[in-house]
Structures are given as C-alpha cells and as structure tokens.
Amino acid sequence: MEIDEKTFKKLFPHLYREIIQKKMHLSIDAVRTSIEEGEVEAEKSRETPSMPTVIDYLRRCENDQEAFQVIDYLEKRREVSSEEAEKLRKQVREHGVRSFGAKKEWGYYSEKYLKDSTP
C-alpha cells in the first residue's frame, strides 16, 4: 500500500515532523547482501584470530578503485568465484566500498588480538 505525502502528514503529523526534521536518525555504514554471510561473520570467535576474508581485504581499501583491484586479484587467484566477484563488484558500484564496513586501519588485527588476549 502506498500513501502520498499529504495523507501521511495528515495521518501521522508527529512522525512526519520527525522525518522531515531528521531529529532521530540512524546512519548505516555497512551493507550485507547475504543473511547467511552476516550470520557467519557474527558467529566467528573473537578469541582466536582467523584468516582474513574477502570482506576483510575490501575493508582495508581506501576507495572503490582499490576494491575493484582486490576483487580482480582474488578472482584471478581463484580465491573467489566469478559469480561472487561479480556480486562484490555490483555492491561496490551501487553502494561503495564502505558498504562492507568501516575501514580497517593498519594494526587492526594485532591490536584486536593483543587486547582480547590480555588477562
């Protein structure tokens, strides 16, 4: 069911005002295109370091161009399938490299490992 703006404003004046004023909003800085992938990432143990995934590599990229280079490289080495590579490229084109999550800076893994393993 679609509703036009005038009707929405009449039916929900307070909600309409909040939306227009953008008083309360939530910024989303990552996109998961696969529920299964999101669940796998959420279930990973934080206590033991693991091998970086394609998403980890993409989160280290400075810009979309670097992301395309990483995808091409991983596809060439057959670390991702052609189908997966195309899905990743599409996500970069449509949403940008930051859609995979915030940029992981140098030392992310070592700092995380040291912090998590300190008694």
C-alpha positions as CSV (number, residue, x, y, z in Angstrom):
1,M,0.0,0.0,0.0
2,E,1.4,3.4,-1.0
3,I,0.4,6.6,0.6
4,D,1.0,10.1,-0.6
5,E,3.0,12.7,1.4
6,K,-0.1,14.9,2.1
7,T,-2.1,12.0,3.5
8,F,0.8,10.7,5.5
9,K,1.3,14.2,7.1
10,K,-2.4,14.3,8.0
11,L,-2.5,10.8,9.5
12,F,0.9,10.9,11.3
13,P,1.8,14.6,11.9
14,H,4.4,13.9,14.7
15,L,6.1,11.2,12.7
16,Y,6.1,13.3,9.6
17,R,7.7,16.2,11.5
18,E,10.4,13.9,12.9
19,I,11.2,12.5,9.4
20,I,11.4,16.0,7.9
21,Q,13.5,17.5,10.7
22,K,15.7,14.3,10.8
23,K,15.8,14.7,14.6
24,M,16.3,11.0,15.1
25,H,18.1,9.0,12.5
26,L,20.5,6.1,12.4
27,S,23.4,6.1,10.0
28,I,24.2,2.7,8.4
29,D,27.8,2.3,7.3
30,A,27.7,-1.3,6.1
31,V,25.6,-3.5,3.9
32,R,25.3,-7.2,4.0
33,T,23.9,-8.6,0.8
34,S,23.6,-12.1,2.2
35,I,21.9,-13.0,5.5
36,E,24.0,-16.2,5.7
37,E,27.3,-14.2,5.3
38,G,26.2,-11.9,8.0
39,E,25.4,-14.7,10.4
40,V,28.7,-16.4,9.7
41,E,30.6,-13.2,10.4
42,A,28.6,-12.7,13.7
43,E,29.3,-16.2,14.9
44,K,33.1,-16.0,14.3
45,S,35.0,-16.4,17.5
46,R,36.6,-13.2,18.7
47,E,39.1,-15.1,20.9
48,T,41.2,-16.6,18.1
49,P,42.5,-14.7,15.1
50,S,41.4,-16.1,11.7
51,M,42.5,-15.8,8.1
52,P,41.1,-12.6,6.5
53,T,38.1,-13.0,4.3
54,V,37.4,-11.1,1.0
55,I,35.4,-8.7,3.1
56,D,38.4,-8.1,5.4
57,Y,40.5,-7.3,2.4
58,L,37.9,-4.9,1.0
59,R,37.6,-3.1,4.3
60,R,41.3,-2.2,4.0
61,C,40.7,-0.4,0.7
62,E,40.9,3.4,0.5
63,N,38.4,3.7,-2.3
64,D,36.2,1.9,-4.8
65,Q,39.0,1.6,-7.4
66,E,41.2,-0.3,-4.9
67,A,38.3,-2.5,-4.1
68,F,37.9,-3.4,-7.8
69,Q,41.6,-4.2,-8.0
70,V,41.3,-6.5,-4.9
71,I,38.3,-8.3,-6.3
72,D,40.1,-8.8,-9.7
73,Y,43.2,-10.1,-7.9
74,L,41.2,-12.6,-5.8
75,E,39.2,-13.8,-8.7
76,K,42.4,-14.3,-10.8
77,R,43.8,-16.4,-8.0
78,R,40.5,-18.3,-7.7
79,E,40.0,-17.3,-4.1
80,V,36.5,-16.1,-5.1
81,S,34.3,-17.4,-7.8
82,S,33.4,-15.4,-10.9
83,E,29.8,-15.2,-9.6
84,E,30.9,-14.0,-6.1
85,A,33.3,-11.5,-7.7
86,E,30.5,-10.0,-9.8
87,K,28.3,-9.7,-6.8
88,L,31.0,-7.9,-4.9
89,R,31.7,-5.6,-7.9
90,K,28.0,-4.8,-8.1
91,Q,27.9,-3.9,-4.4
92,V,30.9,-1.6,-4.8
93,R,29.3,0.1,-7.8
94,E,25.9,0.5,-6.2
95,H,26.9,1.2,-2.5
96,G,30.7,1.9,-2.5
97,V,33.5,0.1,-0.7
98,R,32.3,1.3,2.8
99,S,29.2,-0.7,2.4
100,F,31.3,-3.7,3.5
101,G,32.0,-1.9,6.8
102,A,34.3,0.8,8.3
103,K,37.9,0.9,7.1
104,K,40.2,-1.4,8.9
105,E,43.4,0.5,9.6
106,W,46.9,-0.9,9.9
107,G,47.3,-2.8,13.1
108,Y,43.6,-3.7,13.4
109,Y,44.3,-7.4,13.8
110,S,47.3,-7.2,16.1
111,E,45.7,-4.6,18.4
112,K,42.5,-6.7,18.5
113,Y,44.4,-9.9,19.2
114,L,46.5,-8.2,21.9
115,K,43.5,-6.6,23.6
116,D,41.4,-9.8,23.5
117,S,44.3,-12.0,24.9
118,T,45.4,-9.7,27.7
119,P,44.4,-11.2,31.1
